Amino acid sequence: MICMKLMSRTKTSNQTKHTPYPCYSMISRFLLVLTVITTTKAASRYAGAERQGRPEDPLCPRLQGPSKTLNIHIVPHTHDDVGWLKTVDQYYYGIQQAHVSLILDNVLHQLLDTSSPHNRTFTYVETAFFSRWYLSLSSAQQTSLKSLIDKKQFSFANGGWCMHDEATTHFMGMIDQTTLGHDFLKRELGVVPTVGWQIDPFGHSATQGGLMTAGMGFDALFFGRIHYVDLENRQKDGECEGLWKSSSLDGGESVFWGLSGSYRGNYGAPDGFCFDVLCDDDPLVGLEENDLQQRIEKFLKLVGEQAGRTKGGNVMLTMGSDFQVSSVCVVVFIRCLYVRAHKLSIQLFAVLTSQEELPELLMDLLIDATSHYLSNGVIDVNDFFGDSVEKVQIFYSTPERYTQCKYVDFLNARQRDASTTSPEHNDQFSPDNVEQGQQGHNSVNWKIKAGDFFPYADCDHCYWTGFFSSRQGLKRLERVGSSFLHAARQIESMRKLQTQSAMPVVKQKLQGTSRWTSSAMTWNESPLFALDDAMGVAQHHDAVAGTSKQHVAYDYAKRIASGMSSASSFVTRTVRELLLDTDALSQGLLDNLSYCPLLNETICDLSQAASNDDTESIYVVVYNALSSSRSEVISIPVADTTGDYSVERLVNPPNDWVEVNRTLIPNAGYTRRPGAAQILLYFEASELPPIGAHVFRINKVEGDDIPTPSDANEKSSTSSLPRAFGNFYVESKHLRASQLNDETDIVITNGILSVRCDRSSGVIKVIADKDTRLEIEQSYGYYESFYRPDHTPMNVNSQQFDTSFNVKGNGMCIPGYIDSEGDEMPWLLGTANWQNSGAYIFRTSDRTPRIIPPKATSVITRVTDLVSEIHSEFGAVGTIMINQITRLIKGKNYVEVEYVVSSIPVDDGIGKEVISRFSTNVSSQGTFFTDSNGREFMERTRGDNKLYGSFSQDPVAIEPIAGNYYPVNTGIYIEDDNRSFGLLVDRSQGASSLSDGAIELMIQRRLLYDDARGVAEPLNETDLGIMPNPPYGDASRIGEGILIKGIHRLMIGKGRNGAAQLRSRMDEVFSQPHVFVSSAPAHVEIPFRLAMLSAIESPLPENVLLITFAPLRELGVFLVRLAHQYGADESEEHSHPATIDLAVLFPTKTILNISEKTLSGNQSREDWEYSRLRWGGRTNQPPDPVPTEVLSRNLEQVRSVIHLKPLEIRTFEVKVA
């Protein structure tokens, strides 16, 4: 059946106008012709070749002399966001104009279409969608798909669970989601992706360019978005592709990178040649011959412009965009099906175009017509490409094939250059010289990119630095979920090692959805899969980035919470089985052991209920996921204020307990959460074992009544001396004389640090240790968000809406969107000053923040042996209010600043972006350092327009605030020759140093206008949710703005010591202790089998982190990742190479085999090293054997000692018995 009447032609003003008529039949999903094609029998032969050995591509041959052939690679693809305007499920099953399952149905049908003369190809990326679709296929369909994959007709790029963000992600989450996707592809299909594909993220990190590319076994990385000035300069200089060198790469190796979207800043087809039904481009089919020739000439002109913007004889056209190819309704006209490209004639064109009823444009015709006109001389190739090109080949390709052809360009150029150099000067072709792109040694002459591609901006006032801090609550939840998954994998490994038998098959589905069929369990039987899936989705560049619609953000949060609930059930059951003996288990003792997910809100239902019962004991298991021991102060919410508590630690099973230091402090209740405890019990958990846990017991004891928070506050305003309650103190206006340095300040100390605060406001003034004294001026403030209420948002059709309409106050949404990204068709409406601040964009109304004044006489000081706190308040009722606790903890060399940002008022119709600023006497001279996804620290220079090359106007000066913001995922610091100052964050935030000695972080945003980048909704989070979306409601917000609670840890040090200071505590922030609580009758002695848990025999070196310890599907096989946590020259003590014996991870087992893998674990490191494309290598010969100490060996040859260089991460598959 053929879908007819697809378009009609009407004459208007002597021009032909084509009006598409969509085809919506019940069988359309099987008739739609996918715009994916490949040509020539030679291409087919190439498609079947194995990657190992790098077979020569007949269309990209190795040459001795110069090549004058230009290859045009047509790369069909789709970009399917794992949630954005719709949830993951809505996108998969189809809503509005996005239907992922239909896209993939069409792909399979068209690639299997034997009536077509073409070997069609297609590239897919997001395994979260693909896995769901693949598991729904019949066995016959799966077999057919595997055949297409073997022939390289269906290919994968990236292959992660999603296309992760690069600005707001932590490297642990990036690795985990990529591993999840790669694991599925390898296990189910035997596929190993070879190229990175980050076409949509909003800026690109150094970690992505190094660790997440070469480390993952990718030969190249392609992306779409870079700063508009950088893009203009690269277009002008022919540098839209090149080499990228990252310090995280072993030996300083470079990787190839290239821009997608014909180097126009995105990832779609060339202008005028998008063939999807969502596009408005005029079709080719039905044109008169001269019109068709003109269109082909326009096409070649665009290709010529693109070719002039890079080096070499290959260019790639990315044909596809957001959710395209789902309802294209393009059907092959029967007379076209059997016409080969080399037989195509002008007469045939005339016949075809004379028909009244024709299908919509086929990509076949673009290729065939281009080849025809060029080969017959109707179009002169020199008119579009000059004398440098004599022949043009256009064919359908994949990113993998394009990368290999670019590598041939590189090798051919190097070989030609080498032939002109005498053998005694062959050292001129060292990797360093090649990477520097010296003239005369490499005619391809790709320049080396160092650093990263932040910040990203697509016009003068359009800096995409707002999303660094968008949705602070979701950003924190993502980090908590990732940390819990890290710990849960370790506990799953403990259970496997204890039982040394296959885990029971867990037939579970994601809670609240039927998305997984029973066949989903055939590839992943882990009880942690629900959390693994949720965290994989959360890394998506519209998830953790905070740039989705509100209901989608709720769905992301729901998935994480559901996954953590499922995982915590398994974890608590496993911990209980590991700790208790058989009798205790059979009696059901401690069967209510549970994880308390709301401890950050001072809520734990079980501990609060048990503390109200004098006959109950509370048992607490504190788990340490770090590979080194640590000491922490733990807080447990309790309810009873009529006595005191004792805390004991189990030292010898079954019942040998020793008392530990503890204290009680009233809960300030700044989050105002119903159910929050009135009292917090702090206790010392010292020497927590590495990758292990200690057990504690809490009992009620007689003592003085404990003051409630209201009592404490009343006394704080009247009492001049501390009132003691056992080990509890409340102090306010005055402290003990020994703690006072003068009459105007408050000073607290923990023996390591001293903090001086203003007595009336509680604001930090000085932080000092034995070596350094740092003066600090602390403040909170906010920027008023820029908006233009007189202009329609950029992605709204001004003919449909009154020009006064905008997305504002009540949160109304635009029903639908014109352009999926909004930035491809900027409607400036007569001004270059239209840009609003929004979920993506940060733009201030002025350059000076409004300071939130501290509130006088509100200071409360609490001093104990374990914790000392100064409580202060900023702002007033009706304004932005911030509650702050400045805290010193026993044994810690940082100052913890806990803040709660109240509902941001927007009654004045103005959005606000809240900042925390610390101004110091560090002479930073415009330089500061931010981390790259928790790995290397990047040096930043305020106002650094050198990042963008020559430009008539300094782009940073146009937006001096937003243009100087950078993403911070773990830490930021400044330093001089005498002192350093930095801080650690508990979630991703935007930050900068806008003046010497200052660090500024954005800690919350509430906006009323959309920034016209496609989300079509203001970033306006409220505590009671939203009304339904149109047409069922107006998506208006309900309630007040949400509260945000966060923590910054401030650190000081000697000169040029900022990185070392932050590195020493960075892992503790990510892997905070996990607390599990249970209760039992106080008179019952619990027969513990173990006093503590520890998965490893001894701690790993302090500069090493065990980032993955997870059981694999095969019995006795584990995935182990180890990371060196210091960069070169950051620390005299810890920047040296580290040595680790993997045997300490398996103290009760014998290692049978160790095999090193690439970062995602999907291929042998040794195999990849032999087959990789070496962009800085000396020749194309296979490299020497991998210089690692650990490869696959027989039992008698196993050596388990490995070495890690600074910032290196290595992955191993270990088999034990």
Secondary structure, 3 states (H helix, E strand, C coil): CCCCCCEEEEEECCEEEEEECCCCCCCHHHHCCCCCCCCCHHHHHHHCCCCCCCCCECCECCCCCCCCEEEEEEEEECECCCCCCCCHHHHHHCECCECHHHHHHHHHHHHCCCCCCCCCCEEECCHHHHHHHHHCCCHHHHHHHHHHHHCCCEEECCCCCCCECCCCCCHHHHHHHHHHHHHHHHHHHCCCCCEEEECCCCCECHHHHCCCCCCCCCCEEEECCCCHHHHHHHHHHCCCEEEEECCCCHHHCEEEEEECHHHCCCCCCCCCCCCCCCCCCCCCCCCCHHHHHHHHHHHHHHHHHHHCCCCCCEEEEEECCECCCCCCCCCCCHHHHCCCHHHCCHHHHHHHHCCCCCCCCCHHHHHHHHHHHHHCCCCCCHHHHHHHCCEEEEEECCHHHHHHHHHHHHHHHHHHHHHCCCHHHHHHHCHHHHHHCCCCCCCCCCCEEECCECCCECCCCCECCCCCCCCHHHHHHHHHHHHHHHHHHHHHHHHHHHHCCCCCCCCCCCCCCCCCCHHHHHCCCCCCHHHHHHHHHHCECCCCCCCCCHHHHHHHHHHHHHHHHHHHHHHHHHHHHHHECHHHHHHCCCCCCEECCCHHHCCCHHHHHHHCCCCEEEEEEEEECCCCCEEEEEEEEECCCCCEEEEEEEEECCCEEEECCEEEEECCCCCCCCCCCCEEEEEEEEEECCCEEEEEEEEEECCCCCCCHHHHHHHHCCCCCCEEECCEEEECCCCCHHHCCCCCEEEEECCCCEEEEECCCCCEEEEECCCCEEEEEEEEEEEEECCCCCCCCCCCCCCCCCCCCCCCCCCCCCCCCCCCCCCCCCCCCCCCCCCCCCCCCCCECCCCCEEECECCCCCEEEECCCEEEEEEEECCCCCCCEEEEEEEECCCCCEEEEEEECCCCCCCCCCEEEEEEEEECCCCCCEEEEECCCCCEEEEECCCHHHHCCCCCCHHHHCCCHHHCEEECCEEEEECCCEEEEEEECCCEEEECCCCCEEEEEEEEECCCCCCCCCCCCCCCECCCECCCCCCCCCCECCCECCEEEEEEEEEEECCCHHHHHHHHHHHHHCCCEEEEEEEECCCCCCECCCEEECCCCCCCCCEEEEEEEECCCCCEEEEEEEECCCCCCCCCCCCCEEEEHHHHCCCCCEEEEEEECCCCCCEHHHHHHHCCCCCCCCCCCCCCCCCCCCCCCHHHCCCEEEECCCCEEEEEEEEC
